[in-house]
């Protein structure tokens, strides 16, 4: 748990940095002259590379066993791209930096999750990943509040991005401290099941398809923020605060659904999908109250996804191929996220009802597959 908490502090500081950028990305691109399609495609392409490249980083981390190296390099790229947004005066450069930030995350995430999975094995994987996600979301909630205050005082998006250099440097410092104190995280997992062939079971591929449907229908926040900006539903300074609230809900949902996963297995993820699948109906409405409801549901969905889906992968894939497993899974997830985000960005400029219908139907279509995965894995007993 000490290792989980220490990496949680890194994630907390990192999220202050890049989640602040994500909370402002939609309005910032709009100010720089981007269209709704550009926002959707930028967000989707960022997620495509941010998830798709994890296949290669996960595979390489397994082959080299240099999990710390990939984690540190990824965090450096991930974090330093954000303050550089202060220098962007055209939407093209801002889009490149936003995508670069996602690439850095792609490099470090599989290796970091492998190290977390070793530590979480002894405390319950749902609980271990949930604690990390909750700390992660404290940062995701704090960061947008900071940039909201900067915007309220200074009114400059560039200055807000420049301020984020401080938590970025602190995150890298704590990461080095973690490396010094825990050079071999694999030793934290004392009991590993026998897996002689090291092959991925068929249920792993079924699980990728199921979660891919959820990802395809789950709009990224920049598109929601773009909608708010275009319709002047909230003042600019309140858009990151709304995102901060969503991140707080995300953290609470991660704790609740993560603990539930350790008791009931896949049932917790299916329940989260049902609960959050209608977020688009509210998030793309024209009233402030309805949008708040939509963002709350969006936050619940994010929390469940960020905690449970990583725990499930660790429970399915062979230990010796866990990095590759995370890489393959995230690549499939990212491709679906990109296709869905790009389509919803295009639909936004054409028909909001079509966007909403696609989002809801795509997520609900995952339920039969998630239930099938649960049946194949076997329902976990509370005892």
C-alpha positions in Angstrom: 0.0 0.0 0.0 2.9 2.4 0.6 4.0 1.9 -3.0 0.4 2.4 -4.3 0.1 5.6 -2.3 3.5 6.9 -3.4 2.6 6.4 -7.1 -0.7 7.9 -6.2 1.0 11.1 -5.1 2.8 11.2 -8.5 -0.5 10.8 -10.3 -2.1 13.4 -8.1 0.6 16.0 -9.1 0.5 14.8 -12.7 -3.2 15.2 -12.9 -3.0 18.7 -11.6 -0.9 19.3 -14.7 -2.5 17.6 -17.6 -6.1 17.4 -16.5 -6.1 21.1 -16.1 -5.0 21.3 -19.7 -7.8 18.9 -20.7 -10.4 21.1 -18.9 -9.3 24.1 -21.0 -8.5 22.3 -24.3 -12.0 22.7 -25.9 -12.4 26.4 -25.1 -8.7 27.1 -25.9 -8.9 25.5 -29.3 -12.2 27.4 -30.0 -10.5 30.7 -29.2 -7.6 29.8 -31.5 -10.1 29.2 -34.3 -10.8 25.4 -34.3 -14.2 23.9 -35.3 -16.2 21.3 -33.4 -14.8 18.6 -35.8 -11.3 19.7 -35.1 -11.9 19.5 -31.3 -13.4 16.0 -31.6 -10.7 14.7 -34.0 -7.9 16.2 -31.9 -9.3 14.7 -28.7 -9.9 11.4 -30.5 -6.5 11.3 -32.2 -4.9 12.0 -28.9 -6.7 9.1 -27.3 -5.9 6.9 -30.3 -2.2 7.5 -30.0 -2.4 7.7 -26.2 -3.9 4.2 -26.1 -2.7 2.7 -29.4 1.0 3.3 -28.7 0.6 1.4 -25.4 0.7 -1.8 -27.3 4.4 -1.1 -28.3 5.4 0.4 -24.9 3.7 -2.5 -23.1 5.4 -5.1 -25.3 8.8 -3.4 -25.0 8.5 -3.1 -21.2 7.8 -6.8 -20.9 10.7 -7.7 -23.2 13.2 -5.4 -21.5 11.7 -5.6 -17.9 12.7 -1.9 -17.6 9.3 -0.8 -16.2 10.8 2.2 -14.4 12.6 3.5 -17.5 9.4 3.5 -19.5 7.5 5.1 -16.6 9.9 7.9 -16.1 10.4 8.8 -19.8 6.7 8.8 -20.4 5.9 11.0 -17.4 8.6 13.6 -18.5 7.0 13.8 -22.0 3.5 13.7 -20.7 4.0 16.5 -18.2 6.3 19.0 -20.0 4.1 19.2 -23.1 1.4 21.0 -21.0 3.3 24.2 -19.9 4.5 24.6 -23.6 0.8 25.2 -24.5 1.4 28.7 -23.1 3.5 29.3 -26.3 0.9 28.2 -28.7 -0.8 31.0 -30.7 -2.4 28.8 -33.4 -4.8 25.8 -33.0 -2.5 23.6 -35.0 0.4 23.9 -32.5 -1.9 23.6 -29.5 -3.4 20.4 -31.1 0.1 18.9 -31.6 1.1 19.6 -27.9 -2.2 18.1 -26.7 -1.5 15.0 -28.7 2.1 14.9 -27.5 0.9 14.9 -23.9 -1.2 11.8 -24.7 1.8 10.1 -26.4 3.8 10.5 -23.2 1.0 8.9 -21.2 1.1 6.0 -23.7 4.7 5.4 -23.0 4.5 5.2 -19.3 1.0 3.8 -18.5 1.5 0.0 -19.2 4.7 -0.2 -17.3 3.3 1.8 -14.4 0.1 -0.3 -14.3 2.2 -3.5 -14.2 4.1 -2.2 -11.2 0.8 -1.2 -9.5 -0.7 -4.6 -10.2 2.1 -6.3 -8.3 1.4 -4.2 -5.2 -2.4 -4.4 -5.6 -2.4 -8.2 -5.6 -1.9 -8.2 -1.9 -4.6 -5.7 -1.0 -7.2 -6.6 -3.6 -6.8 -5.4 -7.2 -10.1 -3.6 -7.3 -9.2 -1.8 -4.1 -5.6 -1.1 -5.0 -6.4 0.4 -8.4 -9.3 2.3 -6.8 -7.1 3.9 -4.2 -4.6 5.0 -6.9 -7.4 6.3 -9.1 -9.0 8.2 -6.1 -5.6 10.0 -5.5 -5.3 10.6 -9.2 -8.7 12.3 -9.2 -7.8 14.5 -6.2 -5.2 16.0 -8.6 -7.7 16.1 -11.5 -10.1 18.0 -9.3 -7.5 20.4 -7.8 -5.9 21.3 -11.1 -8.9 22.8 -12.9 -9.7 24.8 -9.7 -6.2 26.3 -9.9 -6.6 27.3 -13.6 -10.1 28.6 -12.9 -8.6 30.9 -10.3 -5.8 31.9 -12.7 -8.4 32.7 -15.4 -10.5 34.6 -12.9 -7.6 36.8 -11.7 -5.5 37.1 -14.9 -7.9 36.1 -17.7 -5.0 34.6 -19.7 -5.1 31.0 -21.0 -1.4 31.2 -21.7 -0.6 32.2 -18.1 -2.8 29.4 -16.8 -0.8 26.8 -18.8 2.6 28.3 -17.7 1.6 28.0 -14.0 1.3 24.2 -14.5 5.0 23.8 -14.9 5.2 23.8 -11.0 3.2 20.6 -10.4 4.8 19.0 -13.4 8.3 19.4 -11.9 7.0 18.2 -8.5 5.5 15.1 -10.0 8.8 14.1 -11.7 10.6 14.7 -8.4 8.3 12.4 -6.4 8.6 9.8 -9.2 12.4 9.7 -8.8 11.9 9.2 -5.0 9.6 6.3 -5.7 12.2 4.7 -8.0 14.9 5.0 -5.3 12.7 3.5 -2.6 11.1 0.7 -4.7 13.6 -0.4 -7.4 11.9 -3.8 -7.8 8.1 -3.6 -7.5 7.6 -7.1 -8.8 8.8 -8.5 -5.5 5.7 -7.0 -3.9 3.5 -9.7 -5.5 4.4 -12.7 -3.4 1.8 -15.1 -4.8 1.4 -15.6 -8.5 -0.8 -18.3 -10.2 0.9 -20.9 -12.4 0.5 -20.0 -16.0 2.8 -22.2 -18.0 1.8 -21.3 -21.6 1.6 -17.6 -21.1 -1.2 -17.3 -23.6 -4.0 -14.7 -23.6 -7.4 -16.5 -22.9 -10.3 -16.0 -25.3 -12.2 -14.0 -22.7 -9.5 -11.3 -22.9 -10.4 -10.5 -26.5 -14.1 -10.6 -25.7 -13.5 -8.1 -22.9 -11.6 -5.8 -25.3 -14.6 -5.7 -27.6 -17.0 -5.0 -24.7 -15.1 -2.2 -23.2 -14.3 -0.8 -26.7 -18.1 -0.2 -27.2 -18.2 1.7 -24.0 -15.2 3.8 -25.1 -16.7 4.5 -28.5 -19.8 6.1 -26.9 -18.0 8.0 -24.2 -17.4 11.6 -25.3 -14.2 13.2 -24.2 -14.6 16.3 -22.0 -13.2 18.8 -24.5 -16.2 18.2 -26.7 -18.6 18.8 -23.8 -16.6 21.9 -22.9 -16.7 23.1 -26.5 -20.5 22.7 -26.4 -20.7 24.8 -23.2 -18.4 27.5 -24.8 -20.3 27.6 -28.1 -23.6 28.1 -26.4 -22.3 30.4 -23.6 -24.0 28.3 -21.0 -21.3 29.0 -18.4 -18.6 31.7 -18.3 -15.1 30.4 -19.3 -13.8 30.4 -15.7 -16.5 27.9 -14.6 -15.8 25.3 -17.3 -12.6 23.9 -15.5 -14.5 24.0 -12.2 -17.2 21.9 -13.7 -14.5 19.5 -14.8 -13.0 19.5 -11.3 -16.4 18.4 -9.9 -16.5 15.6 -12.4 -13.1 14.5 -11.3 -14.2 14.5 -7.7 -17.1 12.3 -8.6 -14.8 10.1 -10.6 -12.6 9.5 -7.5 -15.6 8.6 -5.3 -17.0 6.3 -8.0 -13.6 4.6 -8.3 -13.5 3.8 -4.6 -17.1 2.5 -4.5 -16.9 0.5 -7.7 -13.4 -0.8 -7.1 -14.4 -2.2 -3.7 -17.6 -3.6 -5.3 -15.4 -5.3 -8.0 -13.4 -7.2 -5.4 -16.7 -8.6 -4.1 -18.9 -9.2 -7.2 -16.5 -9.0 -10.2 -17.8 -7.8 -13.6 -21.3 -7.0 -12.2 -19.9 -3.7 -10.9 -18.7 -2.6 -14.3 -22.0 -3.5 -16.0 -23.9 -1.5 -13.3 -21.6 1.5 -13.9 -22.3 1.4 -17.7 -26.0 1.3 -17.1 -25.8 4.3 -14.7 -23.6 6.5 -16.9 -24.7 5.6 -20.4 -27.3 8.4 -20.6 -24.8 11.2 -19.7 -24.8 12.6 -23.3 -28.6 13.2 -23.1 -27.9 15.8 -20.4 -24.3 16.9 -21.2 -25.3 18.2 -24.6 -28.5 19.9 -23.5 -29.0 23.7 -23.6 -29.7 24.2 -19.9 -27.1 24.6 -17.1 -28.9 22.2 -14.7 -29.1 19.5 -17.3 -25.5 19.8 -18.2 -24.5 19.5 -14.5 -26.4 16.2 -14.3 -24.7 15.0 -17.5 -21.3 15.8 -16.2 -22.1 14.0 -12.9 -23.0 10.9 -14.9 -19.9 11.3 -17.0 -17.8 11.4 -13.9 -19.3 8.2 -12.5 -18.6 6.4 -15.8 -15.0 7.7 -15.9 -14.4 6.6 -12.3 -15.7 3.1 -12.9 -13.7 2.7 -16.1 -10.4 4.0 -14.8 -10.4 1.7 -11.7 -12.2 -1.5 -12.7 -11.0 -2.0 -16.3 -7.3 -2.1 -15.2 -8.1 -4.5 -12.4 -9.9 -6.9 -14.7 -6.9 -7.0 -17.2 -4.6 -7.9 -14.3 -6.9 -10.7 -13.3 -7.2 -12.1 -16.9 -3.8 -11.9 -18.5 -0.7 -14.1 -17.6 1.7 -12.5 -15.1 4.7 -12.7 -17.4 2.8 -10.9 -20.2 1.0 -8.3 -18.1 2.7 -5.3 -19.8 1.8 -6.6 -23.2 -1.7 -7.3 -22.0 -2.2 -3.8 -20.9 -0.7 -2.6 -24.1 -3.0 -4.6 -26.3 -6.0 -3.8 -24.3 -5.3 -0.1 -24.3 -4.6 -0.1 -28.0 -8.0 -1.6 -28.7 -9.6 0.8 -26.2 -7.9 3.8 -27.8 -8.9 2.9 -31.4 -12.5 2.7 -30.3 -12.2 5.9 -28.4 -10.8 7.7 -31.4 -13.4 6.4 -33.8 -16.2 7.3 -31.4 -14.8 10.8 -30.6 -14.1 11.6 -34.2 -17.7 10.5 -35.2 -19.2 12.5 -32.3 -17.2 15.5 -33.2 -18.5 15.3 -36.8 -22.1 14.6 -35.6 -21.9 17.6 -33.3 -21.7 19.9 -36.4 -24.5 18.0 -38.1 -27.0 16.7 -35.5 -26.9 16.7 -31.7 -29.7 14.1 -31.5 -27.7 11.8 -33.6 -24.6 12.3 -31.4 -26.7 11.5 -28.3 -28.3 8.4 -29.8 -24.9 7.0 -30.9 -23.4 7.6 -27.4 -26.2 5.9 -25.6 -26.6 2.9 -28.0 -22.9 2.2 -28.2 -22.5 2.0 -24.4 -25.6 -0.1 -23.9 -24.5 -2.5 -26.6 -21.6 -3.5 -24.3 -23.8 -5.0 -21.6 -24.5 -8.4 -23.2 -20.7 -8.9 -23.8 -19.8 -7.8 -20.2 -22.3 -10.3 -18.8 -20.8 -13.0 -21.0 -17.3 -12.1 -19.8 -18.6 -12.3 -16.2 -20.1 -15.7 -16.8 -16.8 -17.0 -18.4 -14.7 -15.7 -15.6 -17.1 -16.9 -12.9 -18.8 -14.5 -10.5 -16.6 -13.7 -7.5 -18.1 -14.6 -4.2 -18.2 -12.1 -1.4 -16.5 -14.7 0.9 
